[in-house]
Amino acid sequence: MNGAIGADLLVTTGGASVGEHDLVRNALATRGFTPGFWKVAMRPGKPVIFGTIGEMPVLGLSGNPVSALVSALMFLRPAIRAMLGLPPKQAIFEQAVLGAAMPDNQLREDYVRARLERDPDGKLIAIPFPTQDSAMLLTLANADGLIRRRPRAPPAPKGTWIDVIVFDHLGSPF
């Protein structure tokens, strides 16, 4: 970690949660880490760490690849844009119609992997994959985007308008 001191931004992956092998917070603390926040009400991606070591911002992402991707979209991408002095990008959310019913949501904002398609009228349809375990890389590889479900969202029947992130529309990361 000594080689990172003086960098514009330190990003870590893995070790951000609470298991016996999750050592990032302790390692950062030995370098004078000042925490800003730890854990967010988001699934996947709850174990996110943010703070500073001196003037250097530090962002710790989950080691789970699906969680790391979602956290990078929500936190890392906007942070890099801001650090580069670029204006915030337009919202990355688009409107789509839900292609299958979804149950009510719990306390966290969910990002649900989905297959996207167009109906004959050109309307975007988002079909959530039935299994959303955050360790399932194949589901992520087959996904065209993510459905955003707000905390405490009620059940959503097929045909409900929803927010989605369309991977093909993200363009340049910066």
C-alpha positions in Angstrom: 0.0 0.0 0.0 3.0 2.3 0.4 3.3 2.6 -3.3 -0.2 4.1 -3.5 0.5 7.1 -1.3 0.4 10.2 -3.4 -1.9 8.7 -6.0 -4.9 10.6 -7.2 -7.3 7.8 -6.1 -6.8 4.5 -4.4 -9.3 1.8 -5.4 -9.3 -1.6 -3.8 -11.4 -4.7 -4.6 -12.1 -7.3 -2.0 -11.7 -7.4 1.7 -14.3 -4.7 2.3 -16.9 -6.7 4.2 -16.8 -8.3 7.7 -15.4 -11.8 7.3 -12.1 -13.0 8.8 -10.3 -12.4 5.5 -11.7 -8.9 5.0 -8.6 -7.0 6.0 -8.8 -3.8 3.9 -10.3 -1.5 6.6 -7.6 -2.6 9.1 -4.8 -2.2 6.5 -6.1 1.2 5.6 -6.3 2.2 9.3 -2.5 1.6 9.7 -1.9 4.2 7.0 -4.0 6.9 8.6 -7.3 6.2 6.8 -10.2 8.6 7.7 -13.5 6.8 7.0 -16.3 8.6 5.2 -18.7 5.7 5.0 -18.7 2.0 5.1 -21.6 -0.1 3.7 -24.4 1.2 1.6 -28.1 0.1 1.3 -27.5 -1.4 -2.1 -27.6 -5.0 -3.4 -25.3 -6.1 -4.8 -22.5 -3.9 -3.5 -23.3 -3.3 0.2 -19.7 -3.6 1.4 -18.3 -0.3 0.0 -15.7 1.7 1.8 -15.0 5.4 1.2 -12.6 7.8 3.0 -9.2 9.4 2.7 -5.6 8.9 3.5 -4.4 12.4 3.8 -5.7 14.1 0.7 -6.0 10.9 -1.3 -9.5 9.6 -1.7 -9.9 5.8 -1.2 -12.7 3.7 -2.5 -12.9 0.1 -1.5 -15.2 -2.1 -3.5 -16.4 -5.6 -2.8 -14.3 -8.5 -4.1 -17.4 -10.1 -5.6 -17.3 -9.3 -9.3 -21.0 -8.5 -9.7 -21.0 -6.3 -6.6 -17.7 -4.6 -7.8 -19.3 -3.8 -11.2 -22.4 -2.2 -9.7 -20.4 -0.2 -7.2 -18.1 1.0 -9.9 -21.0 2.2 -11.9 -22.6 4.0 -8.9 -19.5 5.3 -7.2 -16.2 5.0 -9.1 -17.4 6.2 -12.5 -18.9 9.5 -11.1 -15.9 10.0 -8.8 -13.4 9.8 -11.7 -15.5 12.1 -13.8 -15.5 14.7 -11.0 -11.8 14.3 -10.4 -11.2 15.0 -14.1 -13.2 18.1 -13.9 -15.8 16.7 -16.3 -19.5 17.6 -15.9 -21.7 14.9 -14.4 -23.0 12.5 -17.1 -26.6 12.5 -17.9 -28.5 10.0 -15.8 -27.5 6.5 -16.7 -31.1 5.3 -16.2 -33.5 4.7 -19.0 -37.2 3.7 -18.9 -38.3 0.2 -19.8 -41.3 -2.0 -19.3 -40.9 -4.9 -16.9 -41.2 -8.2 -18.9 -41.9 -10.4 -15.8 -43.4 -9.7 -12.4 -41.1 -8.9 -9.6 -41.8 -9.3 -5.8 -41.7 -6.5 -3.4 -38.2 -5.2 -2.5 -36.6 -5.0 0.9 -34.6 -2.2 2.6 -31.8 -1.9 0.0 -31.8 -0.5 -3.5 -31.5 -3.5 -5.8 -29.7 -3.7 -9.2 -31.2 -6.8 -10.9 -29.5 -8.3 -13.9 -31.8 -8.5 -16.9 -32.1 -9.4 -20.5 -33.3 -6.5 -22.6 -35.2 -6.7 -25.8 -37.5 -4.5 -28.0 -41.1 -5.2 -28.6 -42.5 -4.7 -32.2 -43.2 -1.0 -31.4 -39.6 -0.5 -30.3 -40.4 -0.3 -26.6 -37.6 -1.5 -24.3 -38.5 -4.6 -22.3 -36.5 -5.7 -19.3 -36.8 -9.4 -18.3 -35.1 -10.1 -14.9 -33.1 -13.3 -14.6 -34.8 -15.5 -12.0 -31.7 -16.1 -10.0 -29.8 -13.0 -8.8 -27.0 -14.4 -6.5 -24.2 -11.9 -6.7 -21.6 -14.6 -7.2 -23.2 -15.7 -10.5 -20.9 -14.4 -13.2 -22.8 -16.2 -16.0 -25.9 -14.2 -15.2 -23.9 -11.0 -15.4 -22.2 -12.1 -18.7 -25.7 -12.8 -20.2 -27.2 -9.6 -18.9 -27.8 -6.6 -21.2 -28.5 -4.3 -18.3 -29.7 -3.8 -14.7 -33.1 -3.1 -13.4 -33.1 -0.6 -10.5 -35.6 -1.4 -7.7 -35.9 1.3 -5.0 -35.9 0.4 -1.4 -39.2 -0.9 -0.1 -40.7 -1.0 -3.7 -44.0 -2.8 -3.8 -44.5 -5.8 -6.0 -44.2 -4.9 -9.7 -46.5 -6.7 -12.2 -45.4 -7.4 -15.7 -45.9 -4.3 -17.8 -44.8 -1.8 -15.0 -42.5 1.0 -16.2 -39.1 0.7 -14.5 -35.6 2.3 -14.5 -32.9 0.3 -16.2 -29.2 0.8 -17.0 -28.5 -0.4 -20.5 -25.0 -1.6 -20.7 -24.6 -0.8 -24.5 -25.6 2.8 -23.8 -23.0 3.5 -21.1 -20.4 4.6 -23.7 -17.0 5.7 -22.5 -16.4 5.4 -18.8 -15.4 9.0 -18.7 
